[in-house]
Amino acid sequence: MTFGAPKFLYLLFSLPVAALLFWIILHQVERVRRQFQMRQVLRTSNLSTRARYFRLTLLFVLGCASLILALAEPQVEHQKQREIYQKIDVVFLLDNSLSMRARDLAPSRLERAREEIQNFIIHKANANIGRMGLVSFSGSSVILSYLTRDASNILFYLDYLEAERLPTFGTDIAGGIKNGTMLVKKEQVLDQSLKTENIIFVLISDGEDNGKGLQDVVAKAAEEGLRIYSIGLGSQTGGYIPLGEQDGQTIYLVDERGKKILATFDEGTLRWVAEATRGLYYRSFTGNQLYQNLSDILWNAREVVGIETVREKTPLHYWFLMAGFAALALFLIN
């Protein structure tokens, strides 16, 4: 057993003196009490009084000693085997298309995705994540951030997506994956030790896809060993797509007949992309599940690369606190 604050142990040396003083005080109190007791009572209580002296002194010393030991923070050290996990580089592929502005999720699909990613990065950036990158896509695709350990860089570009208000028509998932693959290749030129098995793509979209060549791009990513984890974002009922405000009224995207277009959800595309690249598919109906989805992805994607022995300390001070207070409580009762 070791102590976190051993300096308090020096107080134990004062206990013999305290016990002696306590015994003297009890003895003096008893002498005063005897002056007012009858002789017959003194004869019958003589033995019990000495035993009581000893009992009270013992409880007092034990209580004080236990509290002093608790102050010294006693703890037990033991060794434990812990798994070492490979740090994972994460590239977020975020759908920024017009359908992601649907408000079936508050405040919108895109805003909810952006907020949950930011929340995840702030609280989980150090949990098995090496570096992060960000690619946005709609009808076209843009690499917003190459791999970086600076979480604030990703947060900045997520804020940029929030500020960007111009509508972007069409959704080309293949373009997002293609740019993600290009990002990885450029990073591998700079760092030849970078392996694709240590990188994952997290595709966040409502699944609507108007582009071409998705099958070829996904097959290429799978061939290169890139895993894509898909998160489907959108309610079962869908939502109308706002374009802006006019005279205090929301203007929605309409078809050639003037009927509002309903943004739906395509689960099949996202599920197929994940399965084809050895990833997993997740579903977020309200946006509330997105944070947990990202945590689960990290948990499932991690790989054990070794075992390390660590020393852990188990605190024992609460046991001594309970023993000390129990002894002092008995002292007061007696």
C-alpha positions as CSV (number, residue, x, y, z in Angstrom):
1,M,0.0,0.0,0.0
2,T,1.2,3.5,-0.9
3,F,0.1,7.0,0.1
4,G,-0.7,9.9,-2.2
5,A,-0.1,12.5,0.6
6,P,2.4,10.8,3.1
7,K,3.1,14.0,4.9
8,F,-0.1,13.5,6.9
9,L,1.3,10.3,8.4
10,Y,3.5,12.3,10.7
11,L,0.3,13.2,12.6
12,L,0.2,9.5,13.8
13,F,3.2,10.3,16.1
14,S,0.9,12.7,18.1
15,L,-1.6,10.0,18.9
16,P,0.3,8.5,21.9
17,V,0.5,12.0,23.4
18,A,-3.2,12.6,22.7
19,A,-4.1,9.2,24.2
20,L,-2.2,10.0,27.3
21,L,-3.8,13.4,27.7
22,F,-7.2,11.9,27.0
23,W,-6.6,9.3,29.8
24,I,-5.5,12.0,32.2
25,I,-8.6,14.1,31.5
26,L,-10.9,11.1,32.0
27,H,-9.1,10.3,35.2
28,Q,-9.5,13.8,36.5
29,V,-13.2,13.8,35.5
30,E,-13.7,10.6,37.4
31,R,-12.0,11.9,40.5
32,V,-14.4,14.9,40.6
33,R,-17.3,12.6,40.0
34,R,-16.3,10.3,42.8
35,Q,-16.6,13.1,45.3
36,F,-20.3,13.2,44.8
37,Q,-21.0,9.4,44.7
38,M,-22.0,7.1,47.4
39,R,-19.4,4.6,48.7
40,Q,-21.6,1.6,47.7
41,V,-21.8,2.8,44.1
42,L,-18.1,3.4,43.9
43,R,-17.4,-0.2,45.0
44,T,-19.6,-1.7,42.3
45,S,-18.5,0.6,39.5
46,N,-14.7,0.5,40.1
47,L,-14.0,-2.3,37.5
48,S,-16.5,-1.0,34.9
49,T,-14.9,2.4,35.2
50,R,-11.4,1.2,34.3
51,A,-12.8,-0.9,31.4
52,R,-14.7,2.2,30.2
53,Y,-11.5,4.3,30.4
54,F,-9.7,1.7,28.2
55,R,-12.6,1.4,25.8
56,L,-13.1,5.2,25.3
57,T,-9.3,5.7,24.8
58,L,-9.1,2.9,22.3
59,L,-12.1,4.2,20.2
60,F,-10.7,7.7,20.3
61,V,-7.2,6.6,19.1
62,L,-8.7,4.3,16.4
63,G,-11.0,7.0,15.1
64,C,-8.3,9.6,14.9
65,A,-5.8,7.2,13.4
66,S,-8.3,6.1,10.7
67,L,-9.0,9.7,9.8
68,I,-5.3,10.6,9.6
69,L,-4.7,7.6,7.3
70,A,-7.6,8.7,5.1
71,L,-6.0,12.2,4.8
72,A,-2.8,10.5,3.7
73,E,-4.7,9.0,0.6
74,P,-3.9,5.3,0.9
75,Q,-4.0,3.4,-2.3
76,V,-3.1,0.0,-3.7
77,E,-1.1,-0.4,-6.9
78,H,-1.7,-3.2,-9.3
79,Q,-0.7,-4.0,-12.9
80,K,-3.1,-4.3,-15.7
81,Q,-2.9,-5.4,-19.3
82,R,-4.3,-2.8,-21.7
83,E,-4.8,-3.0,-25.5
84,I,-3.1,-0.5,-27.8
85,Y,-5.2,0.6,-30.7
86,Q,-4.0,2.0,-34.0
87,K,-4.9,5.6,-34.5
88,I,-7.4,6.1,-37.3
89,D,-7.5,8.9,-39.8
90,V,-11.1,9.9,-40.6
91,V,-12.2,11.7,-43.7
92,F,-15.8,13.1,-43.5
93,L,-17.7,13.1,-46.7
94,L,-20.6,15.5,-46.1
95,D,-23.5,15.8,-48.4
96,N,-24.1,19.6,-49.0
97,S,-26.8,19.2,-51.7
98,L,-30.1,21.0,-51.8
99,S,-32.1,18.0,-50.4
100,M,-30.0,18.3,-47.3
101,R,-31.7,21.6,-46.5
102,A,-35.0,19.8,-45.9
103,R,-36.3,20.6,-42.5
104,D,-37.7,17.3,-41.5
105,L,-34.8,17.3,-39.0
106,A,-34.5,20.5,-37.0
107,P,-33.2,23.0,-38.0
108,S,-32.3,21.1,-41.3
109,R,-30.6,17.9,-42.3
110,L,-27.4,19.7,-43.1
111,E,-27.4,21.9,-40.1
112,R,-28.0,18.9,-37.8
113,A,-25.2,16.9,-39.4
114,R,-22.9,19.9,-39.1
115,E,-23.7,20.5,-35.5
116,E,-23.4,16.8,-34.5
117,I,-20.0,16.4,-36.3
118,Q,-18.7,19.5,-34.5
119,N,-20.0,18.2,-31.2
120,F,-18.3,14.9,-31.9
121,I,-15.0,16.4,-32.8
122,I,-15.0,18.6,-29.7
123,H,-15.6,15.7,-27.3
124,K,-14.1,12.8,-29.2
125,A,-11.2,14.1,-31.3
126,N,-8.6,12.4,-29.1
127,A,-10.4,9.0,-29.0
128,N,-8.4,6.9,-31.4
129,I,-8.5,9.6,-34.1
130,G,-5.1,10.5,-35.7
131,R,-6.0,13.1,-38.2
132,M,-9.2,14.3,-39.8
133,G,-10.2,15.6,-43.3
134,L,-13.3,17.1,-44.8
135,V,-14.9,16.8,-48.2
136,S,-18.2,18.3,-49.2
137,F,-20.2,17.3,-52.2
138,S,-23.4,18.2,-54.0
139,G,-23.6,18.5,-57.8
140,S,-19.8,18.9,-57.5
141,S,-17.3,18.1,-54.8
142,V,-14.7,20.2,-52.9
143,I,-11.9,19.1,-50.6
144,L,-12.2,21.5,-47.7
145,S,-9.5,20.2,-45.5
146,Y,-6.7,17.7,-46.0
147,L,-5.7,15.4,-43.1
148,T,-4.9,17.5,-40.0
149,R,-4.6,17.0,-36.3
150,D,-5.9,20.5,-35.8
151,A,-9.6,20.0,-34.9
152,S,-10.2,23.8,-35.1
153,N,-9.5,23.6,-38.9
154,I,-12.3,21.1,-39.4
155,L,-14.6,23.2,-37.2
156,F,-13.8,26.3,-39.3
157,Y,-14.8,24.6,-42.5
158,L,-18.0,23.2,-41.0
159,D,-18.9,26.8,-40.0
160,Y,-18.1,27.8,-43.6
161,L,-20.7,25.3,-44.8
162,E,-23.3,26.9,-42.4
163,A,-22.5,30.3,-43.8
164,E,-22.8,29.2,-47.5
165,R,-26.3,29.9,-48.5
166,L,-26.3,29.6,-52.3
167,P,-28.3,26.6,-53.4
168,T,-26.3,23.7,-54.9
169,F,-28.4,21.5,-57.2
170,G,-27.9,17.8,-57.7
171,T,-26.1,15.2,-55.6
172,D,-23.1,13.3,-56.9
173,I,-22.0,10.8,-54.2
174,A,-19.4,9.4,-56.6
175,G,-17.7,12.9,-56.8
176,G,-17.4,13.0,-53.0
177,I,-15.8,9.6,-52.8
178,K,-13.6,10.3,-55.7
179,N,-12.3,13.5,-54.0
180,G,-11.8,11.6,-50.8
181,T,-9.7,9.0,-52.6
182,M,-7.7,11.8,-54.2
183,L,-7.1,13.3,-50.8
184,V,-5.7,10.0,-49.6
185,K,-3.4,9.7,-52.6
186,K,-2.0,13.2,-52.1
187,E,-1.4,12.5,-48.4
188,Q,0.4,9.2,-49.3
189,V,2.8,11.1,-51.6
190,L,3.8,13.3,-48.6
191,D,3.8,10.4,-46.2
192,Q,4.7,7.0,-47.8
193,S,4.1,5.2,-44.5
194,L,0.4,6.1,-44.7
195,K,-1.7,2.9,-45.2
196,T,-5.2,2.9,-46.5
197,E,-6.3,0.4,-43.8
198,N,-5.6,3.1,-41.3
199,I,-8.0,5.5,-43.0
200,I,-11.8,5.4,-43.0
201,F,-14.4,7.5,-44.9
202,V,-17.5,8.6,-43.0
203,L,-20.2,9.3,-45.6
204,I,-23.1,11.4,-44.3
205,S,-26.0,11.9,-46.7
206,D,-29.7,11.4,-47.3
207,G,-28.8,8.9,-50.0
208,E,-30.3,10.8,-53.0
209,D,-27.8,10.4,-55.9
210,N,-28.1,12.1,-59.3
211,G,-24.6,11.5,-60.4
212,K,-23.0,8.9,-62.6
213,G,-20.2,6.4,-62.1
214,L,-20.9,5.6,-58.4
215,Q,-20.4,1.8,-59.0
216,D,-17.0,2.3,-60.6
217,V,-15.8,4.7,-57.9
218,V,-16.9,2.5,-55.1
219,A,-15.3,-0.5,-56.7
220,K,-12.0,1.4,-57.0
221,A,-12.2,2.5,-53.4
222,A,-12.8,-1.1,-52.3
223,E,-9.9,-2.3,-54.5
224,E,-7.5,0.2,-52.8
225,G,-8.7,-1.0,-49.3
226,L,-10.6,2.1,-48.3
227,R,-13.5,1.5,-45.9
228,I,-16.6,3.7,-46.2
229,Y,-19.0,3.9,-43.2
230,S,-22.3,5.4,-44.2
231,I,-24.7,7.3,-42.1
232,G,-28.2,7.9,-43.5
233,L,-29.7,11.2,-42.4
234,G,-33.4,11.9,-42.8
235,S,-36.9,11.1,-41.4
236,Q,-39.2,8.5,-42.9
237,T,-41.7,11.1,-44.0
238,G,-39.2,13.4,-45.7
239,G,-39.4,17.2,-46.0
240,Y,-39.8,20.1,-48.4
241,I,-36.7,21.9,-49.6
242,P,-36.5,25.7,-48.7
243,L,-34.8,28.0,-51.1
244,G,-34.9,31.2,-49.0
245,E,-37.3,33.8,-47.6
246,Q,-39.4,36.4,-49.4
247,D,-41.7,38.9,-47.6
248,G,-41.4,36.9,-44.4
249,Q,-42.5,33.7,-46.2
250,T,-40.4,30.6,-46.9
251,I,-39.9,29.8,-50.5
252,Y,-39.7,26.1,-51.3
253,L,-38.3,24.3,-54.3
254,V,-41.2,23.4,-56.7
255,D,-41.5,21.3,-59.9
256,E,-42.7,22.4,-63.3
257,R,-46.4,22.3,-62.1
258,G,-45.6,24.5,-59.1
259,K,-45.9,21.6,-56.6
260,K,-43.4,21.6,-53.7
261,I,-40.8,18.9,-54.1
262,L,-40.4,16.5,-51.2
263,A,-36.9,15.4,-50.3
264,T,-37.0,11.7,-49.6
265,F,-34.4,9.3,-48.3
266,D,-32.6,6.5,-50.2
267,E,-31.3,3.9,-47.8
268,G,-30.3,1.3,-50.4
269,T,-27.5,3.4,-52.0
270,L,-25.8,4.2,-48.7
271,R,-26.1,0.6,-47.4
272,W,-24.6,-0.8,-50.7
273,V,-21.7,1.7,-50.6
274,A,-20.9,0.6,-47.0
275,E,-21.2,-3.1,-47.7
276,A,-19.1,-2.9,-50.9
277,T,-16.2,-1.3,-49.1
278,R,-16.3,-3.5,-45.9
279,G,-17.8,-0.7,-43.9
280,L,-21.0,-0.5,-41.9
281,Y,-24.3,1.3,-42.5
282,Y,-26.0,3.4,-39.8
283,R,-29.3,5.2,-39.7
284,S,-30.2,8.5,-38.0
285,F,-33.9,9.3,-38.2
286,T,-33.9,12.4,-36.0
287,G,-30.2,13.5,-36.0
288,N,-30.0,12.6,-32.3
289,Q,-28.4,9.3,-33.1
290,L,-25.6,10.8,-35.2
291,Y,-23.2,11.4,-32.3
292,Q,-23.6,7.8,-31.2
293,N,-23.2,6.6,-34.8
294,L,-19.9,8.3,-35.1
295,S,-18.8,6.8,-31.7
296,D,-19.8,3.4,-32.9
297,I,-17.9,3.8,-36.1
298,L,-14.7,4.6,-34.3
299,W,-15.3,1.6,-32.0
300,N,-15.8,-0.8,-34.9
301,A,-13.0,0.5,-37.0
302,R,-10.3,0.4,-34.4
303,E,-7.6,-2.4,-34.6
304,V,-5.5,-3.7,-31.8
305,V,-1.8,-3.3,-32.5
306,G,-0.3,-4.3,-29.2
307,I,-0.6,-4.9,-25.5
308,E,0.9,-2.6,-22.8
309,T,1.2,-3.1,-19.0
310,V,0.0,-0.1,-17.0
311,R,0.0,0.5,-13.3
312,E,-3.4,1.5,-11.8
313,K,-4.0,2.8,-8.3
314,T,-7.1,1.9,-6.4
315,P,-8.0,4.5,-3.7
316,L,-8.8,3.2,-0.2
317,H,-9.3,6.4,1.7
318,Y,-13.1,6.0,1.9
319,W,-12.7,2.7,3.9
320,F,-10.6,4.5,6.5
321,L,-13.1,7.4,6.6
322,M,-15.9,5.0,7.3
323,A,-13.8,3.2,10.0
324,G,-12.8,6.5,11.6
325,F,-16.4,7.9,11.7
326,A,-17.7,4.6,13.0
327,A,-15.1,4.5,15.9
328,L,-15.9,8.1,16.8
329,A,-19.6,7.4,16.7
330,L,-19.1,4.5,19.2
331,F,-16.9,6.8,21.3
332,L,-19.7,9.4,21.6
333,I,-22.3,6.7,22.3
334,N,-20.2,5.2,25.2
